[in-house]
């Protein structure tokens, strides 16, 4: 039973590592996209117009909304990174 528990633990750790890698990849894509707010909005606008065929007004509003969401997500990620780093630091200081 101990071996089974260890196999389960290893599966959980492997899945967590995969999830963390996917999270990091998403983060880097968003970060790269958001390097320039204007560029991000332009790319989103173009995608809405060409891929979805929405009106100029809808494309503008949607691109502004999603650009803001990307900015918000990146801010949350920074905050989470800071909290994680602080927790690690306090753990090693104890």
N, C-alpha and C positions, 0 to 999 in steps of 0.2 A: 504493500500500500504506500510506503514511503517513496518508492520509485515512481509510482503513478502520480503522487503529489508533486514530485520534482518535475516530471514531464509536463504536467499542467502549469506549473509555475514558469517553466521555460517557454511554453506556448504563449502565456500571458505577456511575458517580457518581450518576446519576439513581435507579438501583435502591437504592443505599446511602442516599440522601436519603429515599426512600420508606420504607425499613426503619427508619431513624432516627425518622421521623415516627410510624410505627406503634408503635414502641417507646415513644416519649414519650407517646402517647395511652394505651397500656396502663398505663404508669406512673402517669399522672395519675388514671386511673379507680381503680386500686388505692389510690393515696394518698388520694383522696377517700373511698373506702369505709372505709379504715382510720383515718380521723380519730378515730374512737371505737371502741376494741376491742369494747365492749359492743354498739354499734350494728352493727358488722360481723358479730359472732356472731349477733345477732338476725336480721339480714337473711338470713344463710346458713341459720339454723335454720328460718325461715319458708319459705324456698325449698325446703329438703329436705322439710319437712312437706307443704306444699301442692302443689308441682310434682312431687315424686317419691313422695309418700305413704309415706315411711319412718316407723318408730316414733319416739317421742319420744327414746328412748335413742340410736338411730342418728343422728337429726338433731342431737342435742346433741354427740355424739362427732365427727361429721363437720364440724359448724360450727366446733368448737374446732380440729380438725386444719387445716381450710382457712384459718381466721383466722391460725393460726400460720404457715402457708405464705406468706400474703400479707405478714405481718410480716417473715418471712425474706427474701422477694424484695425488699421495700422496703429492707431493710438492705443487701443486696447491691448494689442500685442506688446507694445513698448511697456505699458504698465505691468502686464503679466511678467515680462522678462525682468523688470525691475524688482517686482515682488519675489520672484523666484531667486534672483541673485541675492537679495537681502536675506531671504530665508536660509540659503546656503551659507552665506557669510556668518549669520548668527549661529548656525549649527556648528560650524567649524571653530567658532570662538568659544563655545561652551566646553 
